[in-house]
Amino acid sequence: MRWALVKVCLAVTTMVVVAFAVPLGLVVKEMARDRAFSNAEREAAAVAPALSITTDRDELERVVASAGADSGMAVHLPAVDGRSALDLGRRRAADRDIEAVRKLGRASTTSVPGGSTLLQPVALGSGAIAVVEVYVPESEVTNGVGTAWAVLAAVGLALIVGSVAVADRLGVRMVRPAQRLAEGAHELGEGRLGARVPEDGPAELRLAAVAFNSMADQVVQLLANERELAADLSHRLRTPLTVLRLNTASLGAGPAAEQTRAAVAQLEREVDTIIRTAREAKPQTAAAGPGAGCDAAEVVRERMGFWSALAEDEGRKWRVAGVDGPVRVPVARADLAAALDALLGNVFRHTAEGTAFAVDVHNAEDAVIVLVSDAGPGIADPDAAMARGRGSGNTGSTGLGLDIVRRLAEATGGDVRIGSSVLGGTEVRIWFQRDGRGPVARGRTRRRRSGKPVPTGLDH
């Protein structure tokens, strides 16, 4: 904006200077010419009275010398009363020009080498017409014109420079508040909620700064209210969880009792994590730096160890593949475990007992792909299922589980896709980018993955 204002001011000022300086320069040149020829007319008029009285050569030479023409004046007398034509002084004009002036009876100018001449007709006492020639050199015609043009150019340049300087100062006054506003918006977008901008500059930008600061305050207040609400709601779960934990103590021994107690303990840990996260005002998933993340194979083995017990109770066949070696992903261990629990929980919640499922981990060059598939009825509207707060169309689904998975994958530059599995039901594919290179890297990963079929064998 600053340079745009400078350019506009420079263009306008230049046009104004040219519009005034060029005509004024031509007027100065014309005035200098008129002044030179006016002086020539006065010199010619000084000898006119003498010509009307006498045509004597000696007398006329004295008159011409007294006029101070410095050999720039000549008098051309016609042949009258038996006398031959007489020329006094140095002739510069052509004979035809002199004769034309004599016939027309009015003054004229003609160009000669080195300048111009003024030819002035004068009536003699005999009635004949004499011609007075006054030489006007080119230096006299242009005398002072160069200086005047230089002054005009200097004034025009000073006006242009001054206008540019004023425009630059005005631009700075307008641009700096706008830059601070943009920087504040960028900081707020990056999560620095304390970002504010000074309320100065032009009136419009001051109003924009006031509105931005007010918006930032409201965002901070809304986030604080949301955190408090999440913490309060999570804290309300402590009482029923305590009752559940006490009740599980009376279940005695056995696999089912141990699974129930483990589930209640995990639920208590998750509630504590939600409360701490809300109180500390930190996101659950942070950007992973070098060396951060977890072993996806280990997390998958751990969570499948938990869900396999429930699968045995419901008569489900299940399979795990690709977890023999370490597979690093740039996400936190707790976040990946929560995402897997959300997907596996959907399988148990939305498919009938005895429905098979599988979890596959593919370790690609620049991405890690986790596939959770089942042999259920599938998802009729995958787009609606991926929308936050909307489920797959089954009763009781909120859709938040898939949204948790999506946000976790997108935090690494990956994404989530829902399709049909080789088992006949739903397949959820999660792409975790190792370096967060985004959609281009995802496209290359999909092309490599498209030719690799998912194994169909099921293990117990």
C-alpha positions in Angstrom: 0.0 0.0 0.0 2.8 2.4 0.8 4.5 2.1 -2.6 1.2 2.2 -4.3 0.5 5.6 -2.7 3.9 6.8 -3.6 3.5 5.7 -7.2 0.0 7.3 -7.5 1.3 10.6 -6.0 4.4 10.5 -8.3 2.3 10.0 -11.4 -0.2 12.7 -10.5 2.4 15.3 -9.6 4.4 14.5 -12.7 1.4 15.0 -14.9 0.6 18.3 -13.2 4.2 19.5 -13.5 4.3 18.6 -17.2 0.9 20.2 -17.8 2.1 23.5 -16.4 5.8 23.6 -17.1 5.7 22.8 -20.8 3.2 25.6 -21.7 5.0 28.0 -19.4 8.4 27.1 -21.0 6.9 27.8 -24.5 5.5 31.1 -23.2 8.9 32.1 -21.9 10.5 31.3 -25.2 7.9 33.4 -27.1 8.3 36.3 -24.6 12.0 36.3 -25.2 11.4 36.4 -29.0 8.9 39.2 -28.7 11.3 41.2 -26.5 14.1 40.8 -29.1 12.0 41.9 -32.0 10.4 44.8 -30.0 14.0 46.1 -29.4 14.6 45.8 -33.2 11.4 47.7 -33.9 12.5 50.5 -31.6 15.9 50.7 -33.4 14.2 50.9 -36.7 11.8 53.6 -35.5 14.8 55.7 -34.4 15.9 56.2 -38.0 12.5 56.7 -39.5 12.3 60.5 -38.8 15.7 61.1 -40.4 14.6 59.2 -43.6 11.5 61.3 -43.9 13.6 64.4 -43.9 16.8 63.6 -45.9 18.3 60.9 -48.0 21.8 62.2 -47.8 24.3 59.3 -47.3 26.5 61.1 -44.7 23.5 62.2 -42.7 22.0 58.8 -42.7 25.2 57.1 -41.7 25.5 59.4 -38.7 21.9 58.6 -37.8 22.4 54.9 -38.1 25.6 55.2 -36.0 23.8 57.2 -33.3 21.1 54.4 -33.1 23.8 52.1 -31.7 22.9 49.2 -33.9 26.6 48.0 -33.9 26.6 47.0 -37.6 23.3 45.2 -37.1 21.3 47.8 -39.0 21.1 48.5 -42.7 19.1 51.1 -44.7 17.9 50.3 -48.3 17.0 53.5 -50.3 15.3 53.0 -53.7 16.4 54.8 -56.9 14.5 58.1 -57.1 15.0 61.5 -58.9 17.8 60.1 -61.1 19.7 58.7 -58.1 20.7 55.1 -58.0 19.6 52.8 -55.2 21.6 53.1 -52.0 22.4 50.5 -49.3 23.8 51.7 -46.0 25.2 49.0 -43.6 25.6 45.3 -44.1 22.9 43.6 -46.1 21.6 40.3 -44.8 18.1 40.0 -46.2 17.5 38.9 -49.8 16.5 41.4 -52.5 13.2 39.7 -53.0 12.3 40.1 -49.3 13.2 43.7 -49.4 11.1 44.3 -52.5 8.2 42.5 -51.0 8.2 44.7 -47.9 8.5 47.8 -50.1 5.5 46.7 -52.2 3.3 45.6 -49.3 4.2 48.5 -47.1 4.2 46.6 -43.8 7.0 45.2 -41.7 8.0 41.5 -41.8 10.7 39.2 -40.4 12.8 36.8 -42.3 15.3 34.1 -41.4 19.0 34.7 -42.2 22.1 32.8 -41.3 22.8 33.2 -37.5 19.4 34.7 -36.7 16.6 36.8 -38.2 16.1 40.3 -39.6 13.3 42.8 -39.1 12.4 44.6 -42.4 10.6 47.9 -41.6 9.2 50.1 -44.5 9.6 53.9 -44.1 8.0 56.5 -46.4 10.5 59.1 -47.8 9.6 62.7 -48.5 9.5 62.0 -52.2 6.9 59.3 -51.6 9.2 56.4 -52.3 9.5 53.6 -49.7 12.8 52.9 -48.0 13.4 49.7 -46.0 15.2 49.6 -42.6 16.8 46.2 -41.9 17.6 45.3 -38.3 19.5 42.1 -37.6 18.4 40.1 -34.6 20.9 37.3 -33.7 19.7 33.9 -32.4 21.5 34.5 -29.1 19.3 37.5 -28.5 16.1 35.6 -29.3 16.9 32.9 -26.8 18.5 35.1 -24.2 17.3 34.0 -20.7 15.3 31.1 -22.1 17.7 28.4 -20.9 17.9 29.9 -17.5 14.1 30.1 -17.2 13.7 26.5 -18.4 16.3 25.3 -15.8 14.4 27.1 -13.0 11.1 25.6 -14.2 12.7 22.1 -14.3 14.2 22.6 -10.8 10.9 23.7 -9.4 9.0 20.8 -11.1 11.6 18.3 -9.7 11.3 19.8 -6.2 7.5 19.5 -6.4 7.8 15.9 -7.5 10.4 15.0 -4.8 8.3 16.8 -2.1 5.1 15.1 -3.1 6.8 11.7 -3.0 8.2 12.4 0.4 4.8 13.5 1.7 3.1 10.5 0.1 5.7 8.2 1.7 5.1 9.7 5.1 1.4 9.3 4.7 1.9 5.8 3.4 3.9 4.9 6.5 1.3 6.3 8.7 -1.3 4.1 7.0 0.7 1.0 6.4 2.2 0.5 9.8 -1.1 0.1 11.6 -2.3 -2.2 8.8 0.9 -4.3 9.2 0.5 -4.5 12.9 -3.2 -5.5 12.4 -2.1 -8.3 10.0 0.7 -9.5 12.4 -1.8 -9.5 15.3 -4.3 -11.6 13.3 -1.5 -14.0 12.3 -0.4 -14.4 15.9 -4.0 -14.9 17.0 -4.4 -17.5 14.3 -1.3 -19.4 15.6 -2.9 -19.6 19.0 -1.1 -16.7 20.8 -4.2 -15.4 22.5 -2.5 -12.5 24.1 -1.9 -10.8 20.7 -3.3 -7.3 20.6 -2.7 -4.3 18.3 -2.2 -0.6 19.1 -5.2 1.5 18.4 -3.6 4.3 16.4 -3.3 5.5 12.8 -6.1 6.7 10.5 -9.7 6.6 11.9 -10.6 3.5 9.8 -7.6 1.6 11.0 -8.2 2.6 14.6 -11.7 1.3 14.3 -10.4 -2.0 12.8 -7.8 -2.3 15.6 -10.6 -1.7 18.3 -12.7 -4.4 16.6 -9.8 -6.8 16.4 -8.9 -6.3 20.1 -12.5 -6.7 21.1 -12.8 -9.9 19.0 -9.6 -11.3 20.6 -10.9 -10.6 24.0 -14.1 -12.4 23.2 -12.2 -15.4 21.7 -10.2 -15.6 25.0 -13.3 -15.4 27.0 -15.1 -18.0 24.9 -12.2 -20.4 25.1 -12.0 -20.0 28.8 -15.7 -20.7 29.2 -15.3 -23.8 27.0 -12.4 -25.0 29.0 -14.3 -24.5 32.3 -17.3 -26.2 30.8 -15.3 -29.2 29.7 -13.6 -29.5 33.0 -16.8 -29.2 34.9 -18.6 -31.8 32.8 -15.6 -34.1 33.1 -15.5 -33.6 36.9 -19.2 -34.6 37.1 -18.2 -38.0 35.9 -16.1 -38.7 38.9 -19.0 -39.6 41.1 -20.5 -42.3 38.9 -17.0 -43.6 38.1 -16.3 -43.9 41.8 -19.5 -45.9 42.2 -18.5 -48.1 39.3 -15.0 -48.7 40.7 -16.5 -49.7 44.1 -19.0 -52.0 42.4 -16.2 -53.7 40.4 -14.4 -54.6 43.6 -17.3 -56.9 44.5 -17.2 -58.8 41.1 -14.6 -61.1 42.4 -12.0 -62.9 40.2 -12.2 -63.9 36.6 -11.5 -62.5 33.1 -14.7 -60.5 32.8 -14.2 -58.9 36.2 -10.6 -57.9 35.4 -11.7 -56.5 32.0 -14.3 -54.4 33.7 -12.0 -53.1 36.4 -9.4 -52.3 33.7 -12.0 -50.4 31.6 -13.1 -48.4 34.7 -9.5 -47.5 35.5 -8.8 -46.4 31.9 -12.0 -44.3 32.0 -10.8 -42.6 35.1 -7.4 -41.8 33.5 -9.1 -40.4 30.5 -11.4 -38.2 32.6 -8.3 -37.0 34.6 -6.5 -36.2 31.3 -9.5 -34.2 30.0 -9.7 -32.2 33.2 -5.9 -31.4 33.3 -5.9 -30.5 29.6 -8.9 -28.1 30.0 -7.4 -26.5 33.1 -4.0 -26.0 31.5 -5.5 -24.6 28.3 -3.2 -26.8 26.1 -4.3 -28.7 23.0 -4.4 -32.4 23.3 -2.4 -32.9 20.1 0.6 -30.6 19.6 2.8 -30.3 16.6 5.4 -33.0 16.7 9.0 -32.0 16.6 12.1 -34.0 15.6 12.2 -37.3 17.4 8.7 -36.8 18.9 5.8 -39.4 18.5 5.4 -43.0 19.4 5.6 -46.5 18.1 2.3 -47.2 16.3 2.9 -51.0 16.2 3.3 -51.1 20.0 0.1 -49.0 20.5 -1.8 -51.2 18.1 -0.7 -54.4 19.9 -1.6 -52.9 23.3 -5.1 -51.8 22.3 -5.8 -55.0 20.4 -4.8 -56.8 23.6 -7.6 -54.9 25.3 -10.3 -55.3 22.6 -9.5 -58.9 21.8 -10.9 -60.1 25.1 -14.2 -58.4 24.3 -14.0 -59.9 20.8 -13.7 -63.4 22.2 -16.8 -62.8 24.3 -18.8 -61.7 21.2 -17.4 -64.4 19.0 -15.7 -62.1 16.6 -12.7 -63.1 14.5 -10.0 -60.5 14.4 -6.6 -60.0 12.8 -3.6 -57.7 13.3 -0.9 -57.2 10.6 2.2 -55.0 10.2 3.0 -54.7 13.9 6.1 -57.0 14.0 8.6 -54.2 13.9 8.6 -50.6 15.2 6.7 -48.0 13.2 7.2 -44.4 14.3 4.4 -41.9 13.8 4.6 -38.1 14.8 1.7 -38.2 17.3 1.5 -38.7 21.0 0.9 -42.2 22.3 -2.2 -41.3 24.2 -3.7 -39.6 21.1 -3.1 -42.6 18.9 -4.6 -44.9 21.5 -7.7 -42.7 21.8 -8.1 -42.7 18.0 -7.8 -46.5 17.8 -10.2 -47.0 20.7 -12.7 -44.7 18.9 -12.5 -46.7 15.6 -12.6 -50.1 17.3 -15.4 -48.9 19.6 -17.4 -48.0 16.5 -16.9 -51.6 15.2 -18.2 -53.1 18.3 -21.0 -50.5 18.7 -22.4 -50.5 15.1 -21.9 -54.1 13.9 -23.5 -57.3 15.1 -21.9 -59.8 17.4 -19.7 -62.2 15.5 -18.7 -59.6 12.9 -15.0 -60.0 12.0 -12.6 -57.0 12.0 -8.9 -56.3 11.3 -6.3 -53.7 11.9 -3.4 -53.3 9.4 -0.3 -51.1 9.7 1.6 -50.2 6.5 5.0 -48.6 6.9 5.6 -46.5 3.8 8.5 -44.3 2.9 7.0 -41.0 3.9 3.8 -42.0 5.6 2.3 -44.6 7.9 -1.1 -46.0 7.0 -3.4 -47.6 9.6 -6.4 -49.5 8.3 -9.3 -50.5 10.5 -11.8 -52.7 8.6 -14.8 -54.8 9.4 -17.3 -57.2 7.8 -20.3 -55.2 8.9 -23.0 -53.5 6.8 -20.8 -50.5 5.9 -21.5 -46.8 6.1 -24.1 -45.4 3.7 -22.9 -41.8 3.7 -19.1 -41.5 4.5 -19.2 -37.7 4.0 -21.8 -37.3 6.7 -19.9 -39.6 9.0 -16.8 -37.5 8.7 -18.6 -34.3 9.5 -18.1 -33.2 13.1 -21.1 -33.9 15.3 -22.8 -36.1 12.7 -22.6 -39.9 12.7 -23.0 -42.6 10.2 -26.7 -42.6 10.4 -27.0 -45.3 13.2 -28.9 -44.4 16.3 -26.9 -43.0 19.1 -23.8 -42.0 17.1 -22.4 -38.5 17.6 -19.6 -38.7 14.9 -17.0 -37.3 17.3 -14.9 -40.5 17.2 -14.2 -40.1 13.5 -13.6 -36.4 14.0 -11.0 -37.1 16.7 -9.2 -39.5 14.2 -9.4 -36.9 11.4 -7.9 -34.1 13.5 -5.1 -36.4 14.7 -4.2 -37.3 11.1 -4.5 -33.7 9.8 -2.1 -32.6 12.6 0.7 -34.5 10.8 -0.4 -33.4 7.3 -2.3 -36.6 6.6 -6.0 -37.3 6.4 -8.7 -39.9 6.8 -10.8 -41.7 4.2 -13.8 -44.0 4.5 -14.4 -46.8 1.9 -15.4 -50.4 1.5 -13.1 -53.1 2.9 -12.2 -56.4 1.4 -14.1 -58.0 4.3 -17.3 -56.5 2.9 -17.9 -53.7 5.4 -16.3 -50.4 6.2 -12.6 -49.6 5.9 -11.2 -46.5 7.6 -7.8 -45.5 6.3 -5.7 -43.2 8.3 -2.6 -41.5 6.8 0.0 -40.1 9.1 2.7 -38.1 7.3 6.2 -38.5 8.8 7.3 -35.0 7.9 3.9 -33.2 7.5 4.4 -32.4 3.8 0.6 -32.3 3.2 -1.6 -33.1 0.2 1.2 -33.7 -2.4 2.9 -36.3 -0.2 -0.5 -37.9 0.4 -1.1 -38.2 -3.3 2.1 -40.1 -3.8 1.3 -42.3 -0.8 -2.1 -43.2 -2.2 -0.6 -44.2 -5.5 1.8 -46.5 -3.9 -0.8 -47.9 -1.6 -3.5 -48.5 -4.3 -1.6 -51.4 -5.8 -1.2 -53.2 -2.5 -4.2 -55.3 -1.5 -5.2 -55.7 2.2 -4.7 -59.3 3.4 -8.0 -61.1 3.8 -7.0 -63.9 6.2 -8.4 -63.6 9.7 -6.7 -64.9 12.8 -8.2 -65.6 16.2 
